[in-house]
Amino acid sequence: MPRAELVASLAVGFITKERAEEIAAEYPEVISSIAGWIREAAAREDWRMVERFANLAAPLAPPGVGEVLRELLDADIDQLNNEDVVDILGELRAVEAASSLFRAVERSLESDAPAYWLCQKAIGSLRDLETDEANDYLRTLTAATWPGPIRWYAAEALQIEDELGFAEDQMLG
């Protein structure tokens, strides 16, 4: 069995930081190879493998993974769990993904309504990036042109909901 597939077979279900570190200790090449493994799995359209590697990479934050996941998010692949990708980009603090996270909100507004699960996760990931660029996108999402729930989640992420006079019941109801 090739090394990537062997590692993937160990990355099943929810991967804790401890479990990811155990796998990386047993197979040290994980850190330097996993971004390439994700890219190769995506080229084969093996979305299950992409998701396994991405979930393993999240607590390890290996180099290159944020960029690969950003590219996949921008590709808007229906078969890929984009909610997980958005979460992982935030967990990785992948600052290069700020514009991609914003575009994910833009393109999923209609399909994500009324609960806006993907949008909520993208807003949370923008908050986690803690950059001026990400905060600018969050401020944009508080504008009156966006649906109430999006405005609320963005204002809450910036901790300015009171300053803007947003009432949770009105914004989410």
N, C-alpha and C positions, 0 to 999 in steps of 0.2 A: 504494500500500500504506500503510495507517495506520501511524503511528510505532511503536506498541507491537509490531505484527507484524514490522516491519522490525528492531527491536531483538531480538525473540525469534529471528528467523532467524539472528542473529549469535551467539546464546547456545546453541550446540549442543555436546553432549559435556561433558567436564569443563572447568569454567571456573576458570582460575588467577586469582589476585589481579591479576596483570599484565594478563591479557586483560579482566577485568572493568573495570579502570581505563581501558584503551584504549577500550572501548565507552562508558563513562561520559564520557570526554573528548570522544569524537566526538558523543555524544548526551547533553548535560548534563542534560536533563530526566529521565533515568533515575533520578537520586537522589530527586527530588521526586515522581515519578510511579509508581514501580514497585510500591509498596504498593497503590495504586489499580488498577494493571494486574492484579496478582495477584487482588484482590477481584473485578474484572470477569470474569476468566477463570474463577474459581470459580463465579460466578453462572451462567456459560454451561456449567458442568461440563466445561470444557476442561482436564482434569487435566495433559495434556502441556504446555500453555502455563503452567499454574501452576508446574509443576516447573521449567521452563526459567527463568522469572522468579525463582523462589526460589533456584535455583542461581546465577544472576547476582547476586542481591542478597547472598548469603552473604558474600563477601569485601568488599563495599562497606558493609555495615551501614547502609543508608538508614533514615530514620525511618519508623516505622509498620509495617515488615515483620514484626517480631517479634510484634506484636499480631495481625496478619492470620493469620500461620502458627499462632499459638496457637489462634485460633478454629477454624481448619481441623483442627488436631489434635484439639481437643475434639469436633468434629463426627464424628470416627471414620469417615472416608470410605474405603470399601474400594478404590476406584479410584485413590486417591492413595497415593504411596509415603511412608507415614508414617515409615519408617526415615530417609529423607532429611530429612523435616520435623523430626524429632527432632534429627538431627545439626545441621541449620542453626540451630535454636533455640539449641543450645549454642554454636555458632560465633558467633552474633550476641550471645551473652551476654544473651539475652532474659529478664531476671529476672522479668518478669511471667508467664513460662511455667512456673514451678516446679510449681505445682499441676497444671497440664495434663500435664507430663512424668510426674509421679507417677501421675495417673489413667491415663495410657497404659500404665504398668507394670501397674497393677491390672487393667485390662480385657483385657490381652493375655496374661496368665499362661498360661492354658490353651492358646491357639492358638500361642503362641510357644515352648512347651516342645518338646523338651528343651534346645535350644541357646540359647533366650532372646535372639535377635539384637536384636530391638526393645528388649527390656528392658535389655540391655547398653548400647545406644546411649543410651537415656533416662537411665540411671544415669550414663553419661559426661557427658551434657549437664547433669545436675543438678550434678555435680562442677564443670563448667566455669563454672557461674553464680556460684560462690564467695559465696553469701549464707547467712545464718543459716537462712532458710526452706528453701533447697535442702538444706543440711546436715541439718536436722531430718527432711526426707523421707528422706534417705539413712540416717540413724540408724534410722528406722522400718523400713526395708527390711532391717536386720540382725537383726530380731526372729525368734524361733524359729518364728513362724507363717508365714514366707515360705519358699519352696523354697531348698534349699542353695545352688544357683548364684547366685540373686538376693542372698542374704545375703552370699555371698563377694564378688561384684562391688561391692556397696554398701560393705562393710567396707574393701575395697581402695581404693575411691574416697576414703574418709575416712582411709585409712592407719591403720586400727585393727584389722586382721585378727589381728595377733599379740596385741594387748591383749585381744581377745575369745576368744583361744585357737582360732581357726579354722585348720584345716589344709586347704590347697588340695586335696589328693587326696580328702579326705573330703567337702568341700563341693561339688566339681565332679564327683566320681565317682559 
